[in-house]
């Protein structure tokens, strides 16, 4: 999405962008879905990931879940400010003559938007695949935390 906006406007600077919703309605639709997915809005893929991580953090050590919650709040504030600044408000000079998405760009973004919602509503297929890999990662993590045997005498010194 950033690449599309930069290609159309010639800048990535959020302060120079504004009013893209009026000039690029199809980009706005996809940008909104992707932003809401990144926020972790229920019904999007981001919610499933954030909820799983925070649930695991809470079960392991609840202060981590509190920190994660604060991180989610800060990220949400940033994403909403970015969305508002780029899409709403008065049309800025760089946004004045931009063109909306082309058909082929829509063909690329549409499946991504559908997946964002589909995985938020029905995450089971991905969860099943991930559940098969989790025991291996847990074993690796547990093995890396076991103490290493340290010799009593420094190397090169005979006891």
C-alpha positions as CSV (number, residue, x, y, z in Angstrom):
1,X,0.0,0.0,0.0
2,X,2.8,2.4,0.8
3,X,4.4,1.7,-2.6
4,X,1.1,2.4,-4.4
5,X,0.7,5.7,-2.5
6,X,4.3,6.7,-3.1
7,X,4.2,5.8,-6.8
8,X,1.1,8.0,-7.2
9,X,2.1,11.0,-5.1
10,X,5.9,10.9,-5.2
11,X,6.2,11.0,-1.4
12,X,5.9,8.8,1.8
13,X,5.8,11.8,4.1
14,X,2.4,11.6,5.9
15,X,2.5,15.4,6.5
16,X,2.3,16.0,2.8
17,X,-0.5,13.6,2.2
18,X,-4.2,14.2,2.8
19,X,-7.6,13.7,1.2
20,X,-6.7,10.6,-0.6
21,X,-10.1,9.1,0.1
22,X,-11.7,11.7,-2.2
23,X,-9.2,11.1,-5.0
24,X,-8.7,7.3,-4.7
25,X,-11.8,5.6,-3.4
26,X,-10.7,2.1,-4.3
27,X,-7.4,2.5,-2.6
28,X,-9.3,3.8,0.4
29,X,-11.3,0.7,0.7
30,X,-8.3,-1.6,0.6
31,X,-6.2,0.7,2.9
32,X,-9.1,0.7,5.4
33,X,-9.3,-3.1,5.5
34,X,-5.5,-3.5,5.8
35,X,-5.4,-0.8,8.6
36,X,-8.1,-2.5,10.5
37,X,-6.3,-5.8,10.2
38,X,-3.1,-4.3,11.5
39,X,-5.1,-2.8,14.4
40,X,-6.3,-6.2,15.4
41,X,-9.9,-5.4,15.0
42,X,-12.1,-8.4,15.8
43,X,-13.0,-10.2,12.6
44,X,-9.6,-9.6,11.1
45,X,-6.4,-11.7,11.0
46,X,-4.6,-9.3,13.3
47,X,-7.1,-9.9,16.1
48,X,-6.5,-13.7,16.1
49,X,-2.7,-13.2,16.3
50,X,-2.9,-10.5,19.0
51,X,-5.4,-12.4,21.1
52,X,-3.4,-15.6,20.9
53,X,-0.2,-13.9,21.9
54,X,-1.7,-12.0,24.7
55,X,-3.5,-15.1,26.0
56,X,-0.2,-17.0,26.1
57,X,1.6,-14.1,27.7
58,X,-1.1,-13.8,30.4
59,X,-0.8,-17.5,31.2
60,X,3.0,-17.3,31.3
61,X,3.5,-14.0,33.2
62,X,0.6,-11.5,33.4
63,X,2.8,-8.3,33.5
64,X,3.8,-9.3,29.9
65,X,0.2,-9.3,28.9
66,X,-0.2,-5.8,30.4
67,X,2.8,-4.6,28.4
68,X,1.5,-6.2,25.3
69,X,-1.9,-4.4,25.8
70,X,-0.1,-1.1,26.2
71,X,1.8,-1.8,22.9
72,X,-1.5,-2.6,21.2
73,X,-3.0,0.7,22.4
74,X,0.1,2.7,21.1
75,X,0.1,0.9,17.8
76,X,-3.7,1.5,17.4
77,X,-3.2,5.2,18.1
78,X,-0.5,5.4,15.5
79,X,-2.3,3.4,12.8
80,X,-5.5,5.5,13.3
81,X,-3.6,8.8,13.1
82,X,-1.8,7.6,10.0
83,X,-5.0,6.5,8.4
84,X,-6.8,9.8,9.3
85,X,-3.9,11.9,8.1
86,X,-3.5,10.3,4.8
87,X,-7.1,9.5,3.8
88,X,-9.2,12.2,5.4
89,X,-9.1,16.0,5.6
90,X,-8.4,18.5,2.9
91,X,-6.8,17.4,-0.4
92,X,-3.2,18.3,-0.3
93,X,-1.1,19.5,-3.3
94,X,0.5,16.1,-3.9
95,X,-2.9,14.4,-3.8
96,X,-4.5,16.8,-6.3
97,X,-4.0,14.8,-9.5
98,X,-3.5,11.3,-8.3
99,X,-5.2,8.4,-10.1
100,X,-7.1,5.6,-8.3
101,X,-6.0,2.0,-8.4
102,X,-5.7,0.2,-11.7
103,X,-7.7,-3.0,-12.3
104,X,-4.6,-5.2,-12.0
105,X,-3.6,-3.6,-8.7
106,X,-7.1,-4.3,-7.4
107,X,-6.7,-7.9,-8.5
108,X,-3.6,-8.1,-6.3
109,X,-5.1,-6.4,-3.3
110,X,-8.6,-8.0,-3.4
111,X,-7.4,-11.5,-2.4
112,X,-5.3,-10.0,0.4
113,X,-8.3,-8.1,1.8
114,X,-10.4,-11.2,1.6
115,X,-7.7,-13.2,3.4
116,X,-7.5,-10.6,6.2
117,X,-11.2,-11.0,6.9
118,X,-11.5,-14.7,6.2
119,X,-8.6,-15.6,8.6
120,X,-10.2,-13.3,11.2
121,X,-13.5,-15.1,11.0
122,X,-12.2,-18.6,10.4
123,X,-8.6,-19.0,11.5
124,X,-8.8,-22.8,12.0
125,X,-6.9,-23.9,8.8
126,X,-3.8,-21.8,9.8
127,X,-4.2,-22.7,13.4
128,X,-4.1,-26.4,12.6
129,X,-0.9,-26.1,10.6
130,X,0.7,-24.0,13.3
131,X,-0.3,-26.4,16.0
132,X,1.7,-29.2,14.4
133,X,4.8,-27.1,14.5
134,X,4.5,-25.7,18.0
135,X,5.7,-28.8,20.0
136,X,9.0,-28.8,18.0
137,X,9.5,-25.1,18.8
138,X,8.7,-25.6,22.5
139,X,11.2,-28.5,22.7
140,X,13.9,-26.3,21.1
141,X,13.1,-23.4,23.4
142,X,13.3,-25.7,26.5
143,X,16.5,-27.2,25.3
144,X,18.1,-23.8,24.9
145,X,17.3,-22.8,28.5
146,X,18.9,-25.9,30.2
147,X,22.0,-25.0,32.1
148,X,25.3,-25.9,30.4
149,X,27.8,-27.9,32.3
150,X,30.8,-25.7,33.2
151,X,34.1,-27.3,34.2
152,X,35.4,-26.5,37.7
153,X,38.8,-25.6,36.4
154,X,39.6,-23.1,33.7
155,X,40.8,-24.6,30.3
156,X,44.5,-25.3,30.2
157,X,44.9,-25.6,33.9
158,X,45.5,-29.1,35.2
159,X,43.7,-30.2,38.4
